[in-house]
């Protein structure tokens, strides 16, 4: 339409996500409670600026997407890390939530729990029981849960994704979700994300977000996101089929060629999280692998100690 100006009001975005969420996850979204942001990182930072002040405590569970640390530093919050424990079944997904430490962190006076759901890079899916337990803790201790659900469209069938805000009034009272089409449809460079609330009180609070947040998103990104959510499911299903074949292929190749490497197949997304410690590649295995094998990896230490 020859329109490459600034992004104005775009009701199609809320309606498109509402349609996708209902069909994909049976989640009833109020399209009027869908806010626009430049990307998920900017969304989280601006939400934190509304709900916290420098020095407040924020909970994460490492190893986690490395930009969580960037956002926490940008907002000058105090990091509380409760790492996942690797005590589960190595053949399935060995990562287990340390509930005792999570409950202790909530009791210690955290203001926000920044949740990566589904989890990057572990490929871990929170169960309904997990999420209900977090909701109960958040309600008891007056904690805001920000659920980063950007990888949710790329979840495999064996363990369904459950949107945080789909779990009733208590979830709506304590939670905000952030998402985008950028991972599922590979359009991150087009710059558009969404912030979703489910209660009037939370919606009112989010009205304190700076108006510029909306206008810093891209016109092309917003309409591409609408197209993805409204009409992009057949493409997404095909992409997930290919990714499913890829994760099986990686498992088979590792088993056949480099059995010393440990790999638990992820339940979501396109990321392979490999344990190469048996290869003794030193502190920065990624540097060794690109130099010697010509394959690019992110070294694990950027995701947590």
N, C-alpha and C positions, 0 to 999 in steps of 0.2 A: 504493500500500500504506500510505498515511497515514504514511510514513516521511520526515520532513524533518530528521532529526538529522545527526550527524557521519558522515563517510564511514569505514566500517570496512573490513575486508579485502574485496577485490573481485576474486576470481580470474577472473571473467568478462572483466575488462579485458585481461589478458594473453592469454586465449584468443581474444577478439574480434580483437585486433591480429594475433595469429598467423594467424588465418584470412584476414584482409584482406591481410597481407603475402605470404602464400603464393599467393593468387589473383591479386593485382595485380602482384607483382614476382618471384614464384617464390623468395621468401626464406624460409628455414626459421628461425623465431624460437622461442627457448625461452621459453615463457610465464612460467616462474618467474624469468626475468631481466628482467621488465618492472616498473619502479618507477613509482609515481604521484607527480605534482607538481602544484602549483597552476597553473602555466602554463610555457611554454618558457623565459621570462626567468628566473623563479625557479629552474627546474631548472638552467639554465646557471650562475647565480650560486652555487648550492649545490654543484654539481660542482666549480667553480673553488675554492671554499673547502676542499674535501677534497683537491684535487690540487696546490694552489699556496699560496704565501705572498706577502704584499704585496711588490711590487718585482719579482717574477718576470716574464719577458717572454712576451707573448701575441701571436700573429700573426693578422691579418685581411687581407682584400683589399677595399679600397674601390673604387668606391662601394658601400656595403653598408647593410643595414637599420640605421637610426639608433640603435636601442637596444643594438646591440653595444657602442657607446661607453659607454652608461649602465652596462651590466653590468661593463665593464672598470674604469670609475671606481669603481663600488661595491666591487669586490674589490681596489682599489688595485694593479692590475697595470700593468706598463709596456707600452704599446702599440707594436707593430711593424707598420707598414702596408706591404704590397706591393700597390699598386693594380693593377687590371686595365689593360692597355694597349689603346687604341682604334686598332688598326692592321689589323683584319680587314676583311672584306667588309661595307660599310655596308648592303648590300641584304639581308644575311642576319642576322648578329649580329656586330658589329665588335669585340666585347670578347675579348681574348686574355690568357691567363695569362702572366705574366712569370716563366718558370721559373728563369732565372738568379738573379733577385732572391729567389725563393722558396727556392732551394737555399742561397743566401747567408744568408738569415734562419734557416734550420734550423741551419746551421753555427755561427751566432752564439750559440746557446745558448737558444733559445726553449723554454719548458716546454709550451705549449699552442698548437695551431692551431685557431682557431674558424672552422669552415667553414660557409658558407651554401649548402646543397645540397638542392634547386635554389636558384639565386641570386636574392635579392630586393635591389634592384629590376631587375637586368639581364635577368631571364628566361633566364639562362644555365644549361645543364645540363652538369654534369661528365661526361665520357666514362669508360668503364671504364679506359682507358689513363691518363687524368688521375688517377683515384683510386688505381690501382695504383702510380703514380709517387709520390704522396703517402704511401701506406702504406710503401713502401720507404724513403723519407726519414725517416718517423716512427720506423721500427724502427731505422734506423742511428743516429739522433740522440737516441733515447729521448724522443720527444715524444708527448703525448696529443693525439689529434684528436677534437674534439667536433663532430659533424656535426648541424647544425640542419636537420632534414628536414621542417619544418612545411608547406611548400608542395608536398611530393611527391605527395599525392593529386591535385593539380590539373595534372599534367603532360600535355602534348598528345602525340598518337601519333607525330609525325614524329621525335622524339628521346626515346627511353625513359629514364626515371629509373632509376638504379642505386643501391640502398641501400649505404652505405659498408660496413656489417657483413655484407653478403652475399658479400663477396669473400675469404672464407677465413680461415684461422687467423691469418695475419699481421694482417689487419684487426681481428680480435677482440682481438688482443694490444694494439693501440695505440689502439683507437677506442671511443667511446661515441656513441650516437645519441639525439637528443631529437626528439620529434614530438608531434602532437596532431591531433584531428579538428576543431580550432577554425577553421582556414582552409578546408579542404575542404567542411565542412558549415555554415560560418558560425555557430559556437556559442561564439565566444571569451568572451562574457560569462558563460558557465556555469562557467568556470574548472576545467579539468582538462587535464593534459599527461602524457606518459609519457617515461621514461628507459629506454633499452634497452642492455643489454650482451650479449656473446656468448661470453665466456670466464669460467670459474670465478674466476680471479684478479681480473678486473675487477669481477665480481659481488660478491666479498668486499670489495673496496675501496669499492664503492658502499654497502655496509652501514654505512659510516661516516656516510652522509647522516643528518641529524637526523630522528628519527621524525615530528616535527611536519610535515615536508614532505608526507607522505601525508595527514595529517588537515586540512591547510590547503586541500586540493583540495575541490571541492564534490560532494556526493552526487548532485545533479542532473547536474552536468557529467560525472561518471564514468559514470553510467548512460546519458546521452545519447551519450557516446563509444562505449560498448559497442554501442548501437543503430546508430550510424553505421557502425562497423567490421563488425558482423555482418550488417546488413540494408540498409545505406545505399548500396550500389554503384549500383543503378539510378538513384537520385536524383542521385548524383555524376556518372554518365555523362551525364545530361541537362544538368546544370549546365555540364559541360565543353563540350558541344555549343553551348550559348548563349554561353559565353565565347569559344569559337573563332569564332563568328559576329561577336562584338563586336570581336575583335582585327582581323579582316578589314575590318570596317566602319570602324574607326579608320584603318587604312592607306588605305582608299579615300577617306575624307573628307579626310584630310590631303593626299593626292596631288592631289585635285580642288580643294580650297579654299585650303590653306595649304602649298604645296609647299616653302616655306622651312624648315618644321619637319621635323626628321629623326626617323624612328621605325623601329626594327628590331623586328619582331614577336617577342614573347617565346615561349619554348618551354614556359613554365609559367605558371600563375596568372592573376590578373585585373588585373595592374598594367601600365599603359602608361608607359614611360620615354621621355620626349620631349626632344629637343634643340631648345630654342627660342632658342639664342644668336643666330641670325641676325635675330631680331626686336628685339634691343637693348633688353630690358626691365630692364636694370640688375642690381644685385647680388641682388635678391630678386624674381625673376620671378613667384613665386606670389602675392605681395602685389598686384602690378600686375594679374595675370589675374583675381583674385577681384573686384578693384575695378572693372575695366573690362569684363570679359567675364562676370562672375558665375559663374565655374567655379572650383571649389576644386582646387588642386594643392599638393603638397609641393615646395618649392624644393629643387633638387638639392644645395645645399651642406650640407644636414643629413646627407647620406649619405657625405660625404667631400669633401676639398678639390678 
